[in-house]
Amino acid sequence: QLYSSSLDGSIKLWDFMDGIPIKTFTVGSKLLALYTLASSEDSVFVVIPKSGERDTFQLVSVKLTKAAGQDLEAKELSVVLDGVDASPKRIAFGREGEYVASVKEVNLQVYFFKRKQLNRFSIRAVKTKSGNNHFTCIACHPREDCIATGHADGKIRLWRNFFHKKEYTFSTLHWHHDTVMDLAFSMEGTSLLSGGVESVLVLWHNESDCQKDFLPRLGSAIEYISMSSDGTLCCTLHADNRITIINSNLRFSKSIQGLIKCKDVKTGLVVDPRTKALVLNGEPGHLQFYCLQSDQQLFSLDIVQRQYIHQAGLNQVDLVKVAFGAQGKWLATVEEREEVTDPELQLKLWFYDEETQSFKLNTRINMPHEDHITDLCFRDMDELEDDSLILVTAGRDCVFKVWVMVEDTDPEAQQSVSWSCDFVGSYHNYQATNCCFSEDGSLLAVSFEETVTVWDSVTWDLKCTFCHPPGKIRYV
């Protein structure tokens, strides 16, 4: 059976094989983390906000009554630790439930249940060159009195002899270049697993800095690590909403992936006309095709095709705009690197290859505009052939550009067609913001700040303008 807790203040007991709730216990205050111990059958531990105080949390023990009935009150709470952190990875129970340890900021506290003794250790006394040594996570050894803590500077500390306030000792392991996000001991305690922003799972043997193994390239930052109770599998949860299952010998086994969570959906939401999939930013530099019906990723297309470096503050190339042709045979993408003075831009056109069932890069255009591209659209005419296909891009450099397909005359060329610029339009040196074709494809509307301009899509003559001050036009 399985216990779950929720912010709604309830703890539920489930028969998870059949997916049925057996009992609901109402505690009555927000539950931020839940822990169960084999040694205490009738009670669980939860982290709750301290009443009357903001951003202060307590670890409390909740007695789960054995009374009959499905909905029960669980109001018998006793405080175990005060001033704990709200994150579930900052509290851990020691071997056989003899003690509980909690970390917050630069403090570690250990409470011994039998002796009712609380020991506090502050890390401030420890001199560090690298600066930020705040605690980020904690794990307790299953067999020995040893506590592992992860820190914001990438270090792992192993604490021993913490029964004594003064004679405690610790040793340090260091591989991560940034925050240690989570730690887990193997079932026997012979090895320790750690993970962080590098997307690498590190396996430390015998608490030694020299003996370690790695499973790299797991896709995105590792946020949680957990071990199966028989010790044969380990599971990691990643920042992009993926679960990876890994064998105990550090071999990748399986990945469970729904919609990829990305920091910033710059492309907006686009629908692929061919598969009806939702298309948006996925992994850094990739476009994900996501099926809404089955909640599955159909595939991921690497647009930027460069190694992404997981480090804060780096200006990296990002995918910002996407458009499909009417039948979904052509795909246009824009990528840019945010540089203050000199932005780096690329427009790419991709053709859908029936054989490989994937998009192939057809044309790459460096610096299609002098400044950021604000919008792009294809002329959507279902019944006409490829020669009617036109792409328009609008930019902050005060122009819109019309791109058309031309036949490649070069006999060495890999492909029969490529794209090139056919016309450049502007209006009173205003920034071009949006573009859109009429349904029959005969007219093109381009907004320039507060004005909409309408153009003939055959001759590219300016037909008329609509002015609507005050305020920029955001969408046409």
Summary of the structure (lengths in Angstrom):
residues: 476
radius of gyration: 29.1
end to end distance: 54.9
largest distance: 89.0
contacts: 1436
relative contact order: 0.05
helix: 2%
strand: 52%
